[in-house]
Amino acid sequence: MSRIAVEDRRSLLLDAAFRVIARSGVEGATTRAICGEADMAQASFHYAFESRDELLAELVHRGTTAEMSAVSAPLVSEELAEAFSAGDIRGALKAGLNAYVDHLVEDPDREQALLVLAQYARRTPGLEPMAAQMYQRYYEMAEMLLIAGAQTCNVDWDTPPAELAPIAIAATDGITLAYLAHGDRAIADRIVDETVETLLRHVREAPEG
């Protein structure tokens, strides 16, 4: 491979690591395997990352950031502006969850890798905080989106969004597992519909003023 910038090298290695982990698990994602997938000499790995653990931590950050961007997009889309102004919290919730499903269908390997990575970190001494931090970020992301959706639709939650967030994340985990197992979008859509109904039970009208 010709000489490339460090940030470009990091990006290539991260993309390769997602593919290797999705295919072979974290245990199979050696620096040799990742560099081979990236068509890069193994000796060049440490020009981009100090260690394999640093790469794994960056995978978590990059993966969750991509998910957040995907799920957040519908909340500011022009096509939903009319529904939001009409107070359509159902539409907002469904749009956010459908955006996650679209993200999953578009790149299932990335979600497979993140799922495997979380399980690996949880059972690996020294890496346990990575799994906890990963889900804490998911919960914070879901809480932020629940707050934004309610504010946009002029409603309130009768349960703190921080307590509803794990319900939403449990649903996205279930959607991920179901889709990875069957590749059936219809199953994912049914889980979305049921999750929306569950969350709607916690909606109340916002007080005037």
N, C-alpha and C positions, 0 to 999 in steps of 0.2 A: 504494500500500500504506500502511495506517495505521502510526503510529509503533509500533515493536516493540523489545523489549530486544535488546541487542547479541548475547547468546548465542543467542537465538532467530533472529536475523538470520543469524548464522554457520551455524547448523544448516540453515536453509533454503538458503543458498548452497552448502553442502557437498552436500546432497541433490541440488540442481540440477546441480552440477558432475559428480557421478557419472553422472547421466543424459546430460548433454551429451557427456562423454568417451566413454561407451559407444556413443553414436550417431555422434559426429563426430570422435573422437580428441582427443588433447591439443591439437593444433594448432588445432582448431576450438573449443576451450574458452576463448574470449576472455572478458574480464570482461563485455563487452556480451552475449555469448551466455548466459553463466551467469546474469546478472541478469535477462535476458529470460525464461529458463526458470523462474526463481524469482518471476517477476512483480514485479520490484523495479526501481526506477530505478537506472541505472548509477552515478550520483553517490553512491549510498548504499553502494557496495561497500567503500570505504575506511573506513567507520564500523565495519566488521567485520574486515577484513584490511588489513594494511599493503601487501601486494603479492599478485600472482597466485602467485608462488612460495611464499609463506606458506600460501596456500590449498592448493596442491598437496601441501605437506609435511603439512598437517593431514589431507588426504584419505588419505595413506598411513597415518598414525597411526590414524585412525578406522576405516579398512578392516581393518587387521590386528588391531585390538582387537576388532572385531566377529567376525572369524574365530576368534580365540582363545576368545572367550566361547562360540561355537557348538560348537567342538571339545571344549572343556573340560567342557561341561555333562554329557555321559554319564558322566564319571568320578565324579560325585558324585550321580548319579540313584539313587533308591530301587530302581527296577526292575532295576538291575544289581548291587545290593549282594550278592545271593545268589551271582551268578556270580563276583564278585570274591573273596568270602570262600572260594569253592571253588578259587581260584587260576586263574581262567579268563582268562589273558592274551590268548588268541585273541579272546575276546569283548570285552575292553577295547579292543584294537587296532581291531577291526572297528567297534565302536561309535563310537570317535573319528573314524575315516575316514568312516563313514556320516553322522555329524553334519556333517562338512564338505560332503558331497554334498547333504544336505538344505539346508544354507545356500546352496549354489550354485544348486540348483533353485529355491529360494524367491526369490533375487534375483540372477539371472545378470548383470544390467547392472552391479551393483557389482563383481563379479569381473572382468567384461570391462574395466571402467574401471581397476581395479588392475593388470591385466596390461598394458594399453596404457600406463599411467602409468610402470610399471617400464621398459618398452622405450624410452619417450620420454626418461626421465631418463638412461638409460645412454648415449644417443647425443647428449645435449645438453650442450655445454660449461658447466661450472659446476654442473650438476645431477647429475653422476655419483655423488656420495656418497649422494644420495637413494635410488638403486637399490640400492646396496650396503647401506645401512642398512635398507632394506625387507626384503631377504633375510636379513640378519643377525637381524632380529627374528623372521622366520619360523623360522629355524634354532633360535633360543633358545626359541621357543614349542614347537616339536616336541620339542626336548631335554627341556624341562620335563615335557611330557606323557608321554614315554617313561619318564622317571624315576618319575613319579607312578603310571603304570600298573603298572610292575614292583613298586614298593613295595606297592601295594594288593593285587597278586596274589601277593606273596611269591616273586618270581623275581628273577634277576639277568640282566644283559646280558653276553655274552662279548666285546662290542665297546663302547667308550665311547658312550653315547647321543649325545654331540656329533658322533660320526662317522656314526651312524645317522640323525640328523636330516635331513641333506640328501637321503637316500633317500626319506624320507617326504614331504619338500617337493617333490621331483621327481615323486613320484606325484600329489600334489595339483595340481601344474601340468599334468600330463598329463590328469588327470581334467577340469580346467577347460577345456583346449583341446578335448578330445573332446566334452564336453557342449555347449560353445558352438558347435561345428561341426555337431553332429547332433541335439542335444536329446534324446539317448537315454540314459535312466537305466540301462538294462541294460548298456551299455558301461562306464559309470562303476562299476557294481557289480562287473563282472569285474576292473577295474583294482584296486578295493579288495581283492578276494579274493586276487589275485596279490601285492599289496603286503604283505598280512598274512602270507602264506606266506613271503615273503622276510624279513620282520622276525623271524618265529618261528624261523628258522634261527640266530638270534643269541641265543636265550633259553637259559638254563641254570637249574637249580634253585638257589635261594638257600641258602647254608650255614646250618645250624641254629645258633640262638643269636645 
